[in-house]
Amino acid sequence: MDMKINPVFDKPAGQPVVIAGPCSAESEEQVLKTARALAKQKIDCFRSGIWKPRTRPGSFEGVGVIGLKWLQKVKQETGLKVTTEVANREHVFEALKHGIDVLWLGARTTVNPFSVQEVADALKGTDIPVLIKNPINPDVKLWMGAIERIAKAGITKIGVIHRGFSSFGNSNYRNEPMWQLAIELKRLVPGIQMVCDNSHICGRRDTLAPVAQQAMDLQMDGLMTEVHPDPDNAWSDAAQQITPAVFGKLVKGLKIRSESTNDVEFLEHIDDLRSKIDNLDNELLDLYGKRMQLAESIGQYKKKNNIAILQSSRWNEILEQSMAKGRERGLSDGFVTQVLTAIHQESINHQTKVMNAKSTAKKTKKAKA
């Protein structure tokens, strides 16, 4: 689908988009107190959840429509633009009726094309800016599909929010950033404005700053951060919220780096290093090709002896030994696991093809018959 997408926020180059506010609107006083403090910092948009999708019933699910009136007061008193999450037709209609400036789709909505389409249908005939969070699971096609559905509804100002992806096992993050997927989306939709929701990636306040800096280093366009006047007593996601004062220090501490430079010495050195990397990449591809040839040979022996493709003990042995060797070379366990898992899967694919191939002799005999 050919899409013409415009930025949600007009910002000069080198100045990040800043979206901040509480996870949930809890009271008029709490919302206004947060907004007044953030208005002094000249943020671009005030965020607050009005309807909260919760994993289990019984948790605080938002104050509902009354909270939209509080956001109206934020606009009137501070002049800030306001944004909130919508997940269905009724949410869209109420948000539009109350003059919300920007809407966003949450991860639980993006993951469901039926929900996205319902929101898209409700948006037809309007041109309100829309931000789309990545889906819960690491699927760039789902993310793309949501963008396309909203664009097809006639919305021209569309941006995305990178909030990380759910994963199994222990992690330092609430949601794994999987930066490569965000980078891939920007490759597929060049120029789309992308902000990083460091609150939902981290799940705790002590790691918000480094994740925010990582986002800036990867040329993301801004931040969406949860800010509360009394984070420890917040009604939802207390552990990941920070005060307006702490948020102000976080933003001021960000290093905004240039995408390019005209410095001749820098360009010469970096071109030389990139050339060396390209050569190594070519060598790696050659080695991968040779490895797959060996995998196919192993597949032939397994087929001849009626041996299963997957050898779990062998795979575990390779993985454990490689992680140990990787650490000696400054490579993280996560990196080694991802690379070897991809190689292992490709080897299985090659061996499967060999195992399922009919022999030439049988094909010849069948052709003669």
Helices and strands as residue ranges (DSSP letters): E 17-21, H 28-40, E 45-47, H 66-78, E 81-85, H 89-97, E 102-105, H 107-110, H 113-123, E 130-133, H 140-152, E 158-162, H 179-188, E 193-196, H 198-202, G 205-207, H 208-217, E 222-226, G 231-233, G 238-240, H 244-252, H 264-304, H 312-328, H 333-356, H 360-368
